[in-house]
Amino acid sequence: MTDKTMTPEDVVSRLRSGMTLGIGGWGSRRKPMALVRALLRSDLTDLTVISYGGPDVGLLAAAGRIRTLVTAFATLDSIPLEPHFRAARQRGAFELREIDEAMFMWGLRAAAHRLPFLPVRAGLGSDVMRVNPALRTVTSPYEDGETFVAMPALRMDAALVHLHRADRHGNGQYLGPDPYFDDLFCEAADSAYVSCERIVDGFASAVPQTLLVKRHSVTGVVEAPNGAHFTSCAPDYGRDEPFQKLYATTPWPQFAERFLSGDEKTYRSAVHSWHEEQQ
């Protein structure tokens, strides 16, 4: 079988400005932050980003890389609203397509199954239809005649996700409480890149239900220990709450200068130095 191991730079070299990019995880939980930081070190821009938004969205929005954002929310979990997302949105830095969480999930599922849309009740009777005037409804062809939102497929050029373990062939394993739809992100994209805490030789003793990400939907695998920092990657590690608070309260130019001006090794060193300063 094919060895799909790559570096973050290999992944970014396969991406292009103007792409539609999906980012897995949920809020400030198990985001592929090492890959997002690699994106920030590139000159890629004009992106359409599809994400259950967290600091991935905040970083890319603050850096001016997003043209359109498709999301159900943008949160740091313990901090309800992602502040750098909010600041970029308030200055009109990107177009926002805000949809219901369930609609988002069905959009991923439609794309994974290569369907143009799927009918869903979520969104009916809400302002979702008002703020998304391009959305349409469909009527059931059966006796019930029920009306549904026709949620369009969320197709992507590429997806980035972070998992706990992966093998060199692209099979991925999550060990935490929730898969966060990372399998759907991979299946809904033309190419998918999985970063992981550790590359393993196989999953002979793994619980099958944890192996949702399959090699047929994965283009590349990146070993990135602590690659979700500062988001959580339970049970390997929790969210770095003190550092997240620093991120949320520091003006973007200052944060970027101190923590994002070098490679991933430089980032880790800067984070370590900051924590030492707090002791």
C-alpha positions in Angstrom: 0.0 0.0 0.0 1.1 3.6 -0.6 3.0 5.5 2.0 1.2 8.8 2.2 3.4 10.5 4.8 4.0 14.2 4.2 5.2 17.4 6.0 3.0 20.3 6.6 4.9 22.2 3.9 4.1 19.3 1.5 0.4 19.7 2.2 0.4 23.4 1.7 2.3 23.1 -1.6 -0.6 21.1 -3.0 -3.1 23.9 -2.1 -3.8 27.0 -4.2 -5.3 30.4 -3.6 -9.0 30.6 -4.3 -9.7 27.0 -3.2 -12.6 25.8 -1.1 -11.0 24.4 2.1 -12.7 22.4 4.8 -11.2 22.3 8.3 -12.3 19.6 10.7 -12.6 19.7 14.5 -15.2 21.7 16.4 -14.8 25.1 18.0 -11.6 24.9 20.0 -11.4 21.1 19.9 -9.0 19.0 17.9 -8.4 21.5 15.2 -5.5 20.8 12.7 -3.6 23.9 14.0 -0.2 22.8 12.8 -1.6 22.7 9.3 -3.3 26.0 9.8 -0.1 27.6 10.9 1.6 26.2 7.9 -1.1 27.8 5.8 -0.3 31.1 7.4 3.4 30.8 6.5 2.4 30.5 2.8 1.0 33.2 0.5 -2.3 31.4 0.0 -5.3 33.7 0.1 -8.8 34.2 -1.3 -10.0 31.0 0.4 -13.5 29.8 0.9 -13.4 28.1 4.4 -15.9 25.6 5.6 -15.6 24.9 9.3 -17.4 24.4 12.6 -15.3 27.5 13.4 -12.7 28.0 16.1 -9.3 29.5 16.2 -8.6 28.1 12.8 -11.2 30.6 11.5 -9.9 33.4 13.8 -6.3 33.0 12.6 -7.1 32.9 8.9 -9.6 35.7 9.2 -7.2 37.9 11.1 -4.5 37.2 8.5 -6.8 38.2 5.7 -6.8 34.8 4.0 -10.6 34.2 3.8 -12.9 35.4 1.0 -16.0 33.5 2.2 -16.6 31.6 5.4 -19.3 28.9 5.7 -20.0 28.1 9.3 -22.5 27.5 12.0 -20.5 29.3 14.6 -17.0 30.6 15.5 -16.2 29.9 19.1 -13.3 29.1 21.5 -15.7 27.1 23.7 -14.6 28.6 27.0 -14.7 32.0 25.3 -18.1 32.1 23.6 -17.3 34.2 20.5 -13.9 33.9 18.6 -12.6 37.5 19.0 -10.4 37.7 15.9 -13.2 36.3 13.8 -15.5 38.9 15.3 -13.1 41.7 14.6 -12.5 40.6 10.9 -16.3 40.2 10.4 -17.0 43.6 11.9 -14.7 45.3 9.5 -16.2 43.4 6.5 -13.1 41.4 5.7 -15.0 38.4 4.3 -18.4 37.2 3.2 -20.2 35.0 5.8 -22.6 32.2 5.0 -24.1 31.3 8.4 -26.1 28.1 8.6 -27.6 25.9 11.3 -25.4 23.2 12.8 -27.6 20.4 11.5 -27.8 21.9 8.0 -24.0 22.1 8.0 -23.8 18.4 8.9 -26.2 17.4 6.1 -24.3 19.6 3.7 -21.2 17.5 4.5 -23.1 14.3 4.1 -24.6 15.3 0.8 -21.1 16.1 -0.5 -19.7 12.9 0.9 -22.4 10.9 -1.0 -21.9 13.1 -4.2 -25.5 14.4 -4.0 -26.4 18.0 -5.0 -28.4 18.5 -1.8 -30.2 16.7 1.0 -33.6 17.6 2.5 -33.5 18.7 6.1 -36.0 20.2 8.6 -33.4 22.3 10.3 -33.6 26.0 9.4 -37.3 26.1 8.8 -39.1 28.8 10.7 -35.8 30.5 11.4 -33.8 33.5 10.0 -31.5 31.0 8.2 -33.6 31.3 5.1 -33.6 35.1 5.4 -29.8 35.5 5.7 -29.2 32.9 3.0 -31.6 33.9 0.2 -30.0 31.5 -2.2 -31.3 28.5 -0.1 -34.3 26.7 -1.6 -37.0 24.4 -0.2 -38.3 21.2 -1.7 -41.6 19.4 -1.2 -41.8 15.7 -0.5 -43.1 13.8 -3.6 -45.0 11.4 -1.3 -48.4 11.7 0.4 -47.1 13.7 3.3 -46.2 16.6 1.0 -43.9 18.0 3.7 -41.6 21.0 2.9 -37.9 20.8 3.7 -34.8 23.0 3.3 -32.8 21.7 0.3 -29.3 21.9 2.0 -26.7 22.1 -0.8 -23.7 19.9 -0.7 -20.6 21.4 0.9 -18.1 20.2 -1.7 -14.4 21.1 -1.0 -11.2 21.1 -3.0 -9.3 20.0 0.1 -9.9 19.2 3.8 -7.6 19.4 6.8 -8.3 17.3 9.9 -6.4 16.3 13.0 -6.7 12.9 14.6 -5.0 11.1 17.5 -3.4 8.3 15.5 -2.9 7.4 11.9 -1.0 4.9 9.8 1.2 5.7 6.8 -1.6 4.6 4.4 -4.2 7.2 5.6 -6.3 5.3 8.1 -7.0 7.5 11.0 -8.2 6.9 14.6 -9.9 9.2 17.0 -9.6 8.4 20.8 -11.7 11.3 22.2 -15.4 11.7 23.0 -16.5 12.8 19.5 -15.3 12.3 15.9 -16.5 15.9 15.1 -17.5 14.8 11.5 -13.8 14.6 10.5 -14.7 11.5 8.4 -17.3 13.5 6.5 -14.9 16.3 5.8 -12.4 13.8 4.3 -15.1 12.1 2.2 -16.6 15.5 1.0 -13.3 16.8 -0.3 -11.4 16.1 -3.5 -8.3 15.7 -1.4 -7.9 15.3 2.4 -4.9 15.7 4.6 -4.7 14.2 8.1 -2.4 15.4 10.8 -2.0 13.2 13.8 -0.4 13.0 17.2 1.5 9.9 16.3 1.9 7.6 13.2 1.4 4.0 14.2 2.2 0.7 12.3 -1.4 -0.5 12.5 -4.7 -0.8 14.4 -4.8 -4.6 15.2 -6.2 -4.0 18.7 -8.3 -0.9 17.9 -12.0 -0.6 18.6 -13.5 -0.6 15.0 -15.8 2.3 15.8 -12.8 4.6 16.3 -11.5 4.0 12.8 -13.9 6.3 10.9 -11.3 7.9 8.6 -10.3 5.4 5.9 -7.3 5.5 3.6 -9.5 5.7 0.4 -10.5 9.3 1.4 -7.1 10.5 2.5 -4.4 12.0 0.3 -1.7 12.7 2.9 -0.7 12.0 6.5 1.4 14.4 8.7 2.8 13.4 12.0 2.4 16.5 14.2 2.7 15.9 17.9 0.8 18.6 19.8 -0.5 19.6 16.4 -3.9 20.7 17.7 -2.4 23.2 20.2 -3.8 25.4 21.6 -7.1 23.5 21.1 -7.9 20.3 23.0 -7.0 16.8 21.8 -8.4 14.7 24.6 -7.4 12.3 25.9 -3.8 13.1 24.7 -4.0 16.7 26.2 -6.6 19.3 27.1 -7.0 22.8 25.8 -4.2 25.3 26.8 -6.6 27.7 28.5 -4.0 30.2 29.6 -2.5 30.5 26.1 -6.0 30.6 24.5 -6.8 33.5 26.8 -3.6 35.2 25.7 -4.6 34.7 22.0 -8.0 36.1 22.6 -6.9 39.2 24.4 -3.7 40.1 22.3 -4.0 42.4 19.3 -3.4 40.3 16.2 -0.2 42.0 15.0 1.5 41.4 18.4 0.3 37.8 18.6 1.4 37.1 15.0 4.8 38.7 15.6 5.6 36.7 18.7 4.2 33.3 17.9 3.7 33.0 14.1 6.8 34.6 12.6 8.7 31.3 12.2 8.2 27.6 11.6 6.3 25.1 13.9 9.4 24.5 16.0 9.7 28.2 16.6 6.1 28.4 17.5 6.5 25.6 20.1 9.6 27.3 21.5 7.7 30.6 21.8 4.8 29.0 23.6 7.1 27.2 26.0 8.9 30.5 26.7 5.7 32.3 27.4 4.5 29.6 29.8 7.8 29.9 31.7 7.3 33.6 32.0 4.0 33.0 33.7 5.6 30.9 36.5 
